[in-house]
């Protein structure tokens, strides 16, 4: 399944995103729905580095979520994001891992791929990063839902960056090219497409194929 709340996000305009989520909060008919929206408001605060308020909203969501699965996943995921953004990836990783397990078991593939993506970013070493990225890629590749397969772009880009750092430029190029093909499926996000092109060009240049990179 995709993410019903994703269309409310504009990561370039947090004020508008917050306004939409607060409006959505008023329209939610269940405690689970309200808890979900509260976690997204917590994420807004995390992006603003307002971590105390973010934690307060997560606690508020926990107070009404009960054992409802979607709310539990989002509480774990956004709690992890707050921990990582505040500089504590060691505390974030177990939350991302738990979010992944619950989401994957529940068939919430968008949130499972998101959790794998975040776990890869919070992993303490290359082995962990690669393992979590692989989990996310398998979920995204195996889904026909465009919201879920969207995650291939970020996951492949992160994998390509890891290969660039280890000077495995052929592997990096393959990842960046695959990421670019995914990004092209989402023309409403031209900045992501441009970034993917630049990543391909960077890998080509590293391989001594600068003219091919310049053509992008």
Z-matrix of the N, CA and C atoms (Angstrom, degrees):
N
C 1 1.460
C 2 1.517 1 111.01
N 3 1.329 2 115.51 1 152.63
C 4 1.446 3 121.03 2 177.04
C 5 1.516 4 111.59 3 -84.59
N 6 1.315 5 115.82 4 -159.78
C 7 1.457 6 122.03 5 -177.30
C 8 1.515 7 108.44 6 -120.35
N 9 1.322 8 117.09 7 111.08
C 10 1.465 9 120.71 8 -176.75
C 11 1.524 10 112.29 9 -65.82
N 12 1.319 11 117.75 10 -23.37
C 13 1.462 12 120.86 11 -177.04
C 14 1.529 13 113.21 12 -91.85
N 15 1.318 14 117.14 13 -10.98
C 16 1.470 15 119.93 14 -176.75
C 17 1.529 16 112.90 15 -57.42
N 18 1.356 17 119.26 16 -39.70
C 19 1.472 18 118.60 17 -178.70
C 20 1.530 19 114.22 18 -62.65
N 21 1.327 20 117.21 19 -15.26
C 22 1.463 21 119.55 20 179.64
C 23 1.525 22 112.51 21 -80.87
N 24 1.339 23 116.59 22 -10.02
C 25 1.461 24 120.69 23 -177.19
C 26 1.526 25 112.46 24 -87.05
N 27 1.324 26 114.47 25 137.71
C 28 1.458 27 122.71 26 162.99
C 29 1.522 28 104.68 27 -135.67
N 30 1.326 29 116.42 28 101.21
C 31 1.453 30 119.93 29 -172.97
C 32 1.523 31 112.79 30 -70.55
N 33 1.328 32 116.92 31 -10.79
C 34 1.459 33 121.22 32 175.02
C 35 1.523 34 112.29 33 -91.40
N 36 1.332 35 116.25 34 -5.23
C 37 1.468 36 120.45 35 -178.52
C 38 1.526 37 108.19 36 -143.25
N 39 1.321 38 115.90 37 82.56
C 40 1.464 39 120.53 38 -175.97
C 41 1.526 40 111.82 39 -67.21
N 42 1.328 41 118.18 40 -31.68
C 43 1.460 42 120.28 41 -179.96
C 44 1.530 43 110.23 42 -63.34
N 45 1.331 44 116.35 43 -45.23
C 46 1.467 45 119.69 44 179.17
C 47 1.527 46 110.65 45 -66.87
N 48 1.330 47 116.31 46 -38.89
C 49 1.466 48 119.78 47 178.15
C 50 1.520 49 110.12 48 -60.94
N 51 1.329 50 116.17 49 -46.01
C 52 1.469 51 119.79 50 179.81
C 53 1.524 52 110.67 51 -60.63
N 54 1.317 53 117.21 52 -43.23
C 55 1.463 54 120.69 53 -179.75
C 56 1.527 55 110.61 54 -60.20
N 57 1.335 56 117.38 55 -43.25
C 58 1.465 57 120.06 56 -179.85
C 59 1.528 58 110.85 57 -65.74
N 60 1.319 59 116.58 58 -40.28
C 61 1.469 60 118.55 59 179.81
C 62 1.523 61 111.42 60 -67.39
N 63 1.322 62 117.34 61 -36.82
C 64 1.470 63 118.79 62 177.96
C 65 1.527 64 110.77 63 -68.02
N 66 1.313 65 117.26 64 -36.26
C 67 1.464 66 120.27 65 174.44
C 68 1.526 67 110.56 66 -65.52
N 69 1.346 68 115.97 67 -41.45
C 70 1.459 69 120.18 68 178.93
C 71 1.527 70 111.22 69 -63.19
N 72 1.319 71 116.07 70 -37.39
C 73 1.461 72 120.75 71 179.67
C 74 1.518 73 111.22 72 -57.53
N 75 1.320 74 116.57 73 -37.88
C 76 1.463 75 121.31 74 -179.67
C 77 1.527 76 112.33 75 -69.65
N 78 1.334 77 115.98 76 -22.23
C 79 1.468 78 119.91 77 -176.14
C 80 1.522 79 113.12 78 -97.75
N 81 1.321 80 117.90 79 -8.16
C 82 1.463 81 120.02 80 -179.14
C 83 1.521 82 110.35 81 -70.23
N 84 1.338 83 115.76 82 133.36
C 85 1.465 84 120.21 83 -175.12
C 86 1.522 85 112.96 84 -95.55
N 87 1.347 86 118.12 85 -9.60
C 88 1.461 87 120.63 86 -175.69
C 89 1.521 88 110.45 87 -129.00
N 90 1.333 89 114.97 88 159.57
C 91 1.462 90 119.39 89 175.75
C 92 1.524 91 111.09 90 -63.52
N 93 1.338 92 116.77 91 -36.58
C 94 1.463 93 119.39 92 178.62
C 95 1.524 94 110.70 93 -60.87
N 96 1.323 95 115.56 94 -45.48
C 97 1.457 96 119.72 95 179.59
C 98 1.512 97 111.66 96 -62.61
N 99 1.330 98 116.78 97 -43.40
C 100 1.466 99 119.53 98 178.93
C 101 1.528 100 110.83 99 -63.75
N 102 1.330 101 116.33 100 -40.03
C 103 1.467 102 119.82 101 178.70
C 104 1.527 103 110.56 102 -62.39
N 105 1.325 104 116.70 103 -41.46
C 106 1.466 105 119.85 104 178.20
C 107 1.529 106 111.22 105 -59.27
N 108 1.319 107 116.38 106 -46.70
C 109 1.459 108 120.22 107 -177.66
C 110 1.532 109 110.50 108 -65.86
N 111 1.319 110 116.86 109 -37.89
C 112 1.465 111 119.78 110 177.97
C 113 1.527 112 111.44 111 -60.03
N 114 1.334 113 116.86 112 -35.68
C 115 1.471 114 118.46 113 178.44
C 116 1.524 115 111.44 114 -66.63
N 117 1.322 116 116.96 115 -32.21
C 118 1.456 117 119.35 116 178.76
C 119 1.530 118 111.25 117 -73.45
N 120 1.321 119 116.34 118 -33.92
C 121 1.458 120 119.51 119 172.95
C 122 1.533 121 110.33 120 -66.01
N 123 1.338 122 116.22 121 -35.17
C 124 1.468 123 119.75 122 174.90
C 125 1.522 124 110.34 123 -63.13
N 126 1.327 125 116.75 124 -37.94
C 127 1.462 126 120.01 125 178.76
C 128 1.524 127 110.77 126 -65.46
N 129 1.312 128 117.06 127 -40.23
C 130 1.464 129 120.27 128 175.96
C 131 1.524 130 109.48 129 -55.52
N 132 1.332 131 116.08 130 -46.17
C 133 1.463 132 119.74 131 -179.84
C 134 1.520 133 111.89 132 -65.65
N 135 1.327 134 116.97 133 -35.52
C 136 1.452 135 119.79 134 176.82
C 137 1.519 136 111.83 135 -63.48
N 138 1.327 137 116.53 136 -40.80
C 139 1.461 138 120.24 137 178.32
C 140 1.525 139 111.84 138 -66.27
N 141 1.320 140 116.14 139 -24.83
C 142 1.470 141 120.83 140 175.77
C 143 1.538 142 111.62 141 -88.56
N 144 1.325 143 115.93 142 0.03
C 145 1.467 144 122.92 143 -176.89
C 146 1.523 145 111.53 144 64.35
N 147 1.325 146 116.15 145 30.18
C 148 1.466 147 122.38 146 174.99
C 149 1.532 148 107.35 147 -100.11
N 150 1.314 149 115.51 148 72.87
C 151 1.459 150 120.93 149 -167.64
C 152 1.531 151 113.01 150 -72.60
N 153 1.307 152 118.20 151 -33.14
C 154 1.467 153 120.28 152 179.26
C 155 1.527 154 110.28 153 -63.39
N 156 1.321 155 116.23 154 -44.75
C 157 1.467 156 119.97 155 178.32
C 158 1.529 157 110.25 156 -67.42
N 159 1.326 158 116.48 157 -37.60
C 160 1.464 159 118.96 158 176.02
C 161 1.505 160 112.02 159 -60.13
N 162 1.319 161 117.27 160 -44.40
C 163 1.463 162 121.24 161 178.08
C 164 1.527 163 111.27 162 -63.72
N 165 1.314 164 116.51 163 -37.44
C 166 1.469 165 119.53 164 179.22
C 167 1.528 166 110.80 165 -62.94
N 168 1.325 167 116.13 166 -41.55
C 169 1.466 168 119.74 167 179.91
C 170 1.523 169 111.62 168 -68.53
N 171 1.332 170 117.11 169 -36.41
C 172 1.472 171 119.83 170 175.67
C 173 1.523 172 109.85 171 -63.42
N 174 1.328 173 117.46 172 -43.08
C 175 1.466 174 120.81 173 178.23
C 176 1.528 175 110.71 174 -62.27
N 177 1.328 176 116.67 175 -39.00
C 178 1.467 177 120.39 176 177.69
C 179 1.522 178 110.20 177 -63.91
N 180 1.333 179 116.31 178 -42.04
C 181 1.473 180 120.06 179 177.68
C 182 1.530 181 110.93 180 -62.79
N 183 1.326 182 116.91 181 -42.49
C 184 1.471 183 120.67 182 179.61
C 185 1.526 184 110.78 183 -61.13
N 186 1.322 185 116.63 184 -34.23
C 187 1.452 186 121.09 185 -177.03
C 188 1.511 187 114.07 186 -67.52
N 189 1.336 188 117.59 187 -22.34
C 190 1.469 189 119.66 188 -178.33
C 191 1.528 190 112.67 189 -116.65
N 192 1.335 191 117.87 190 -6.86
C 193 1.466 192 120.27 191 -173.24
C 194 1.511 193 113.32 192 -76.38
N 195 1.327 194 117.05 193 -32.59
C 196 1.461 195 119.75 194 -174.59
C 197 1.521 196 110.87 195 61.60
N 198 1.322 197 116.39 196 -136.03
C 199 1.467 198 121.44 197 179.83
C 200 1.527 199 112.01 198 -103.17
N 201 1.299 200 117.18 199 17.53
C 202 1.459 201 120.52 200 -178.82
C 203 1.525 202 109.98 201 -67.62
N 204 1.344 203 114.80 202 129.49
C 205 1.464 204 120.40 203 -165.74
C 206 1.527 205 112.82 204 -65.46
N 207 1.319 206 117.73 205 -50.35
C 208 1.466 207 119.58 206 -176.69
C 209 1.519 208 111.67 207 -59.41
N 210 1.316 209 116.19 208 -43.24
C 211 1.451 210 119.43 209 178.90
C 212 1.523 211 111.11 210 -64.54
N 213 1.334 212 117.22 211 -40.94
C 214 1.468 213 120.54 212 178.46
C 215 1.525 214 111.22 213 -59.81
N 216 1.338 215 116.17 214 -44.11
C 217 1.467 216 119.87 215 179.64
C 218 1.517 217 110.26 216 -59.63
N 219 1.320 218 116.51 217 -48.10
C 220 1.465 219 120.25 218 -176.51
C 221 1.529 220 111.43 219 -67.20
N 222 1.311 221 117.37 220 -35.85
C 223 1.466 222 120.20 221 178.18
C 224 1.524 223 109.70 222 -63.61
N 225 1.319 224 117.15 223 -44.82
C 226 1.462 225 120.86 224 177.76
C 227 1.530 226 111.12 225 -63.27
N 228 1.327 227 115.97 226 -46.26
C 229 1.461 228 121.19 227 -176.04
C 230 1.526 229 111.53 228 -65.15
N 231 1.319 230 116.72 229 -48.38
C 232 1.466 231 119.12 230 -177.42
C 233 1.526 232 111.56 231 -75.06
N 234 1.334 233 117.28 232 -30.37
C 235 1.459 234 118.95 233 172.29
C 236 1.517 235 110.90 234 -62.40
N 237 1.329 236 116.28 235 -39.90
C 238 1.455 237 120.58 236 176.59
C 239 1.511 238 112.10 237 -64.62
N 240 1.329 239 116.37 238 -41.87
C 241 1.471 240 119.22 239 179.32
C 242 1.536 241 110.84 240 -62.07
N 243 1.322 242 116.14 241 -40.09
C 244 1.464 243 119.19 242 177.94
C 245 1.523 244 111.06 243 -62.30
N 246 1.334 245 116.46 244 -42.42
C 247 1.469 246 119.99 245 -179.96
C 248 1.529 247 110.34 246 -64.26
N 249 1.332 248 116.71 247 -44.78
C 250 1.468 249 119.35 248 -178.62
C 251 1.524 250 110.68 249 -66.39
N 252 1.317 251 117.65 250 -44.31
C 253 1.457 252 120.68 251 -178.31
C 254 1.524 253 111.85 252 -64.45
N 255 1.325 254 116.83 253 -28.68
C 256 1.465 255 120.35 254 179.59
C 257 1.517 256 112.04 255 -85.99
N 258 1.350 257 116.73 256 3.48
C 259 1.463 258 120.24 257 173.93
C 260 1.511 259 114.70 258 95.23
N 261 1.337 260 117.73 259 23.71
C 262 1.465 261 120.36 260 -178.19
C 263 1.535 262 110.24 261 -129.05
N 264 1.349 263 117.81 262 67.94
C 265 1.467 264 119.59 263 -178.27
C 266 1.518 265 113.68 264 -63.92
N 267 1.328 266 118.02 265 -26.16
C 268 1.467 267 120.41 266 -179.90
C 269 1.524 268 111.15 267 -64.28
N 270 1.331 269 117.33 268 -37.19
C 271 1.463 270 120.46 269 176.36
C 272 1.520 271 111.54 270 -80.39
N 273 1.325 272 116.80 271 -24.23
C 274 1.460 273 120.11 272 -179.68
C 275 1.516 274 112.10 273 -72.87
N 276 1.332 275 117.15 274 -39.86
C 277 1.462 276 120.82 275 -171.64
C 278 1.529 277 113.67 276 -57.01
N 279 1.345 278 120.70 277 -47.11
C 280 1.470 279 119.18 278 178.97
C 281 1.525 280 113.16 279 -60.91
N 282 1.326 281 116.80 280 -32.26
C 283 1.466 282 119.99 281 177.74
C 284 1.523 283 110.43 282 -68.40
N 285 1.332 284 117.18 283 -43.30
C 286 1.463 285 120.18 284 177.04
C 287 1.527 286 110.72 285 -63.00
N 288 1.326 287 116.68 286 -41.86
C 289 1.465 288 120.66 287 -179.45
C 290 1.526 289 110.69 288 -62.84
N 291 1.328 290 116.95 289 -42.35
C 292 1.466 291 120.10 290 178.11
C 293 1.524 292 111.30 291 -66.45
N 294 1.336 293 116.20 292 -40.44
C 295 1.470 294 119.69 293 177.27
C 296 1.515 295 110.51 294 -60.46
N 297 1.337 296 116.30 295 -41.45
C 298 1.460 297 120.07 296 178.75
C 299 1.528 298 110.74 297 -61.83
N 300 1.307 299 117.36 298 -47.81
C 301 1.467 300 120.79 299 -177.02
C 302 1.523 301 111.27 300 -61.09
N 303 1.328 302 116.46 301 -46.76
C 304 1.465 303 120.00 302 -178.39
C 305 1.525 304 110.35 303 -66.17
N 306 1.329 305 117.28 304 -44.21
C 307 1.465 306 120.90 305 -178.22
C 308 1.518 307 111.29 306 -66.27
N 309 1.311 308 117.10 307 -42.84
C 310 1.458 309 120.54 308 -179.10
C 311 1.529 310 110.95 309 -63.66
N 312 1.322 311 116.09 310 -43.02
C 313 1.471 312 120.06 311 179.31
C 314 1.524 313 111.63 312 -65.81
N 315 1.334 314 115.64 313 -34.03
C 316 1.466 315 119.95 314 -178.30
C 317 1.525 316 112.67 315 -83.50
N 318 1.333 317 118.04 316 -5.02
C 319 1.452 318 120.93 317 -178.95
C 320 1.516 319 113.47 318 79.07
N 321 1.330 320 116.74 319 15.68
C 322 1.472 321 121.00 320 177.65
C 323 1.526 322 108.04 321 -87.96
N 324 1.325 323 115.55 322 80.13
C 325 1.461 324 120.81 323 -168.85
C 326 1.527 325 113.36 324 -68.73
N 327 1.323 326 118.16 325 -35.50
C 328 1.458 327 119.48 326 178.20
C 329 1.522 328 110.28 327 -60.51
N 330 1.327 329 116.04 328 -48.21
C 331 1.464 330 120.00 329 -177.98
C 332 1.527 331 110.98 330 -70.38
N 333 1.333 332 117.46 331 -31.97
C 334 1.469 333 119.91 332 176.63
C 335 1.518 334 110.54 333 -65.37
N 336 1.338 335 117.04 334 -43.44
C 337 1.467 336 120.17 335 178.54
C 338 1.521 337 110.99 336 -65.89
N 339 1.327 338 116.69 337 -38.96
C 340 1.463 339 121.08 338 176.59
C 341 1.524 340 110.20 339 -60.58
N 342 1.334 341 116.44 340 -45.44
C 343 1.465 342 120.81 341 -179.19
C 344 1.525 343 111.30 342 -63.95
N 345 1.341 344 117.41 343 -40.73
C 346 1.466 345 120.73 344 178.01
C 347 1.525 346 110.47 345 -63.78
N 348 1.331 347 116.30 346 -41.60
C 349 1.459 348 121.75 347 177.40
C 350 1.526 349 111.05 348 -58.92
N 351 1.337 350 116.23 349 -44.91
C 352 1.464 351 120.05 350 -179.32
C 353 1.526 352 111.44 351 -71.19
N 354 1.330 353 116.94 352 -37.35
C 355 1.466 354 119.77 353 177.64
C 356 1.519 355 110.59 354 -62.59
N 357 1.325 356 116.70 355 -38.15
C 358 1.465 357 120.16 356 177.48
C 359 1.526 358 110.90 357 -62.10
N 360 1.328 359 116.60 358 -39.36
C 361 1.462 360 120.47 359 179.61
C 362 1.526 361 111.97 360 -70.07
N 363 1.324 362 116.47 361 -29.08
C 364 1.466 363 120.85 362 -178.28
C 365 1.522 364 112.81 363 -92.09
N 366 1.335 365 117.36 364 -8.06
C 367 1.468 366 120.86 365 -176.77
C 368 1.521 367 110.89 366 -60.29
N 369 1.339 368 117.70 367 142.16
C 370 1.466 369 120.29 368 -175.60
C 371 1.516 370 114.41 369 -79.70
N 372 1.339 371 117.71 370 -10.94
C 373 1.456 372 119.30 371 -176.64
C 374 1.529 373 109.81 372 -149.40
N 375 1.320 374 114.67 373 170.07
C 376 1.465 375 121.14 374 -177.42
C 377 1.524 376 111.57 375 -61.91
N 378 1.318 377 116.96 376 -41.26
C 379 1.463 378 120.62 377 -179.13
C 380 1.527 379 110.93 378 -58.76
N 381 1.329 380 116.33 379 -45.51
C 382 1.455 381 119.75 380 178.55
C 383 1.510 382 112.13 381 -65.38
N 384 1.330 383 115.81 382 -40.61
C 385 1.465 384 119.85 383 179.28
C 386 1.516 385 110.77 384 -60.69
N 387 1.334 386 116.91 385 -45.53
C 388 1.462 387 120.87 386 -179.18
C 389 1.528 388 111.24 387 -65.75
N 390 1.336 389 116.84 388 -40.17
C 391 1.461 390 120.66 389 -178.02
C 392 1.529 391 110.89 390 -64.89
N 393 1.330 392 117.16 391 -45.46
C 394 1.459 393 120.05 392 179.96
C 395 1.525 394 111.47 393 -68.93
N 396 1.321 395 116.84 394 -37.32
C 397 1.464 396 119.47 395 177.28
C 398 1.519 397 110.60 396 -62.56
N 399 1.311 398 117.09 397 -41.16
C 400 1.460 399 121.26 398 178.58
C 401 1.527 400 111.02 399 -61.61
N 402 1.330 401 117.09 400 -40.91
C 403 1.466 402 120.13 401 177.56
C 404 1.526 403 110.95 402 -60.75
N 405 1.322 404 115.32 403 -44.05
C 406 1.458 405 119.07 404 -179.64
C 407 1.517 406 112.43 405 -66.05
N 408 1.329 407 116.91 406 -41.29
C 409 1.463 408 121.20 407 -179.72
C 410 1.524 409 110.46 408 -63.00
N 411 1.313 410 117.93 409 -41.68
C 412 1.471 411 121.14 410 -179.91
C 413 1.522 412 110.97 411 -61.51
N 414 1.323 413 116.70 412 -40.35
C 415 1.465 414 119.28 413 178.59
C 416 1.522 415 110.48 414 -67.32
N 417 1.331 416 116.91 415 -46.83
C 418 1.468 417 120.54 416 -177.31
C 419 1.519 418 112.11 417 -65.81
N 420 1.331 419 116.78 418 -39.96
C 421 1.464 420 120.31 419 179.52
C 422 1.523 421 111.82 420 -67.97
N 423 1.323 422 116.53 421 -28.62
C 424 1.458 423 119.74 422 -175.37
C 425 1.509 424 114.43 423 -88.72
N 426 1.325 425 117.70 424 6.56
C 427 1.457 426 120.77 425 -176.49
C 428 1.523 427 111.59 426 -114.14
N 429 1.328 428 115.21 427 140.62
C 430 1.464 429 120.98 428 174.90
C 431 1.524 430 111.34 429 -91.47
N 432 1.324 431 116.91 430 -5.43
C 433 1.459 432 121.84 431 179.80
C 434 1.532 433 108.32 432 -76.63
N 435 1.330 434 118.95 433 120.44
C 436 1.469 435 120.22 434 -177.51
C 437 1.519 436 113.31 435 -62.25
N 438 1.349 437 117.88 436 -27.01
C 439 1.457 438 119.13 437 176.49
C 440 1.532 439 110.50 438 -67.19
N 441 1.326 440 116.73 439 -36.93
C 442 1.469 441 120.26 440 -179.17
C 443 1.529 442 110.47 441 -76.09
N 444 1.332 443 116.55 442 -46.22
C 445 1.463 444 119.46 443 -178.08
C 446 1.527 445 111.77 444 -66.93
N 447 1.332 446 117.49 445 -17.87
C 448 1.470 447 121.31 446 173.07
C 449 1.524 448 111.29 447 -50.84
N 450 1.332 449 116.52 448 -36.16
C 451 1.463 450 120.26 449 -174.80
C 452 1.515 451 113.28 450 -64.67
N 453 1.336 452 117.81 451 -17.20
C 454 1.464 453 119.34 452 176.17
C 455 1.527 454 111.70 453 -58.44
N 456 1.326 455 116.89 454 -35.86
C 457 1.460 456 120.29 455 -179.30
C 458 1.516 457 112.22 456 -59.82
N 459 1.347 458 118.06 457 -60.50
C 460 1.467 459 119.61 458 179.21
C 461 1.525 460 113.47 459 -60.86
N 462 1.333 461 117.21 460 -40.33
C 463 1.467 462 120.17 461 -177.31
C 464 1.525 463 111.45 462 -65.84
N 465 1.327 464 116.61 463 -44.93
C 466 1.466 465 119.61 464 179.57
C 467 1.524 466 111.03 465 -68.17
N 468 1.324 467 116.51 466 -35.14
C 469 1.459 468 119.17 467 177.72
C 470 1.535 469 110.42 468 -63.73
N 471 1.333 470 116.48 469 -45.21
C 472 1.462 471 119.76 470 179.66
C 473 1.521 472 111.02 471 -63.49
N 474 1.341 473 116.46 472 -38.56
C 475 1.458 474 120.17 473 178.71
C 476 1.530 475 109.94 474 -65.68
N 477 1.329 476 116.72 475 -42.70
C 478 1.455 477 120.38 476 177.29
C 479 1.518 478 111.83 477 -60.77
N 480 1.319 479 116.82 478 -39.75
C 481 1.469 480 120.38 479 178.65
C 482 1.521 481 111.16 480 -63.39
N 483 1.334 482 116.43 481 -37.79
C 484 1.469 483 120.10 482 177.94
C 485 1.525 484 110.17 483 -64.09
N 486 1.319 485 116.24 484 -41.32
C 487 1.467 486 119.46 485 178.56
C 488 1.531 487 111.41 486 -68.01
N 489 1.323 488 117.27 487 -34.86
C 490 1.465 489 119.57 488 176.13
C 491 1.524 490 110.43 489 -61.78
N 492 1.320 491 116.31 490 -42.73
C 493 1.464 492 120.50 491 -178.56
C 494 1.529 493 111.72 492 -63.01
N 495 1.343 494 116.65 493 -31.85
C 496 1.466 495 120.23 494 -179.90
C 497 1.528 496 111.73 495 -94.66
N 498 1.342 497 116.82 496 10.34
C 499 1.471 498 123.55 497 176.78
C 500 1.537 499 112.57 498 63.96
N 501 1.333 500 116.54 499 26.22
C 502 1.469 501 121.06 500 174.99
C 503 1.532 502 106.82 501 -95.35
N 504 1.314 503 115.10 502 74.56
C 505 1.455 504 120.60 503 -166.81
C 506 1.534 505 113.57 504 -70.40
N 507 1.325 506 117.87 505 -33.10
C 508 1.468 507 119.33 506 177.79
C 509 1.523 508 110.35 507 -64.43
N 510 1.325 509 116.24 508 -44.26
C 511 1.473 510 119.86 509 177.96
C 512 1.523 511 110.31 510 -64.49
N 513 1.336 512 116.03 511 -39.23
C 514 1.460 513 119.40 512 178.75
C 515 1.525 514 110.93 513 -62.73
N 516 1.314 515 116.32 514 -44.10
C 517 1.466 516 120.38 515 179.91
C 518 1.520 517 110.99 516 -60.45
N 519 1.320 518 116.84 517 -44.09
C 520 1.470 519 120.71 518 179.16
C 521 1.528 520 110.29 519 -58.58
N 522 1.335 521 117.18 520 -45.91
C 523 1.466 522 120.74 521 179.80
C 524 1.526 523 111.36 522 -63.54
N 525 1.323 524 116.60 523 -44.87
C 526 1.464 525 119.86 524 -177.79
C 527 1.527 526 111.16 525 -66.58
N 528 1.336 527 117.42 526 -37.83
C 529 1.458 528 119.97 527 177.99
C 530 1.528 529 111.19 528 -65.69
N 531 1.313 530 115.90 529 -41.65
C 532 1.465 531 119.72 530 177.23
C 533 1.525 532 110.62 531 -64.68
N 534 1.339 533 116.19 532 -40.36
C 535 1.465 534 119.83 533 178.15
C 536 1.527 535 111.13 534 -62.70
N 537 1.326 536 116.65 535 -39.45
C 538 1.463 537 120.37 536 179.13
C 539 1.523 538 111.10 537 -62.65
N 540 1.322 539 117.01 538 -42.50
C 541 1.467 540 119.97 539 178.81
C 542 1.526 541 111.04 540 -61.41
N 543 1.331 542 116.30 541 -37.98
C 544 1.468 543 119.70 542 177.23
C 545 1.518 544 110.03 543 -67.25
N 546 1.325 545 117.01 544 -45.97
C 547 1.465 546 120.49 545 -178.23
C 548 1.526 547 112.01 546 -59.09
N 549 1.336 548 116.81 547 -33.77
C 550 1.461 549 120.21 548 -179.16
C 551 1.528 550 112.28 549 -65.52
N 552 1.332 551 116.79 550 -19.39
C 553 1.466 552 119.67 551 177.81
C 554 1.524 553 111.47 552 -73.15
N 555 1.331 554 116.45 553 -10.21
C 556 1.462 555 121.08 554 -175.83
C 557 1.538 556 108.87 555 -124.33
N 558 1.336 557 116.55 556 70.15
C 559 1.474 558 120.28 557 -175.23
C 560 1.520 559 113.21 558 -64.11
N 561 1.325 560 117.77 559 -13.82
C 562 1.462 561 120.23 560 177.96
C 563 1.531 562 111.77 561 -72.28
N 564 1.329 563 116.61 562 -5.33
C 565 1.469 564 120.84 563 179.30
C 566 1.532 565 109.75 564 -122.07
N 567 1.343 566 117.50 565 70.89
C 568 1.476 567 120.43 566 -175.37
C 569 1.531 568 113.24 567 -63.80
N 570 1.332 569 117.45 568 -29.71
C 571 1.465 570 119.45 569 -179.91
C 572 1.530 571 110.62 570 -63.72
N 573 1.331 572 116.74 571 -38.99
C 574 1.461 573 120.46 572 178.90
C 575 1.525 574 110.78 573 -66.99
N 576 1.330 575 116.66 574 -37.78
C 577 1.466 576 120.52 575 177.89
C 578 1.527 577 110.05 576 -64.22
N 579 1.327 578 116.16 577 -44.21
C 580 1.460 579 120.05 578 179.97
C 581 1.529 580 110.73 579 -63.70
N 582 1.314 581 116.62 580 -42.18
C 583 1.467 582 120.44 581 178.78
C 584 1.523 583 110.16 582 -61.77
N 585 1.341 584 116.85 583 -40.43
C 586 1.461 585 120.35 584 179.12
C 587 1.525 586 111.07 585 -64.48
N 588 1.332 587 116.93 586 -39.62
C 589 1.468 588 120.25 587 177.23
C 590 1.525 589 110.96 588 -62.50
N 591 1.322 590 115.85 589 -42.33
C 592 1.466 591 119.95 590 179.69
C 593 1.525 592 111.17 591 -64.30
N 594 1.327 593 117.12 592 -34.95
C 595 1.464 594 120.69 593 178.24
C 596 1.521 595 110.91 594 -67.16
N 597 1.336 596 116.16 595 -42.15
C 598 1.462 597 120.04 596 175.85
C 599 1.526 598 110.12 597 -60.57
N 600 1.324 599 116.44 598 -45.21
C 601 1.462 600 120.84 599 -179.92
C 602 1.525 601 111.15 600 -61.49
N 603 1.308 602 117.27 601 -38.51
C 604 1.464 603 121.16 602 178.77
C 605 1.527 604 111.10 603 -62.69
N 606 1.332 605 116.07 604 -43.86
C 607 1.460 606 119.37 605 179.41
C 608 1.528 607 111.11 606 -67.19
N 609 1.330 608 117.61 607 -41.04
C 610 1.468 609 120.96 608 177.58
C 611 1.521 610 110.79 609 -60.84
N 612 1.318 611 116.50 610 -42.56
C 613 1.463 612 120.25 611 178.62
C 614 1.523 613 111.09 612 -62.33
N 615 1.334 614 116.25 613 -40.93
C 616 1.468 615 120.35 614 178.75
C 617 1.524 616 111.51 615 -63.40
N 618 1.330 617 116.29 616 -27.03
C 619 1.464 618 121.40 617 179.10
C 620 1.529 619 112.21 618 -88.73
N 621 1.322 620 117.28 619 4.98
C 622 1.457 621 120.89 620 -179.77
C 623 1.509 622 113.42 621 81.44
N 624 1.339 623 116.82 622 18.50
C 625 1.468 624 121.38 623 -178.39
C 626 1.528 625 108.82 624 -113.48
N 627 1.327 626 114.30 625 53.54
C 628 1.461 627 120.20 626 -172.49
C 629 1.515 628 112.56 627 -62.25
N 630 1.332 629 118.41 628 -36.56
C 631 1.463 630 120.53 629 -178.99
C 632 1.525 631 111.10 630 -62.40
N 633 1.342 632 116.56 631 -40.89
C 634 1.476 633 120.22 632 177.67
C 635 1.523 634 110.41 633 -63.19
N 636 1.335 635 115.71 634 -40.15
C 637 1.464 636 119.20 635 178.67
C 638 1.514 637 111.82 636 -65.31
N 639 1.326 638 116.53 637 -39.80
C 640 1.468 639 120.29 638 -179.39
C 641 1.512 640 111.46 639 -64.20
N 642 1.326 641 116.47 640 -29.30
C 643 1.471 642 120.17 641 -179.77
C 644 1.522 643 112.44 642 -66.25
N 645 1.317 644 116.63 643 -20.66
C 646 1.463 645 119.83 644 178.76
C 647 1.531 646 111.15 645 -79.52
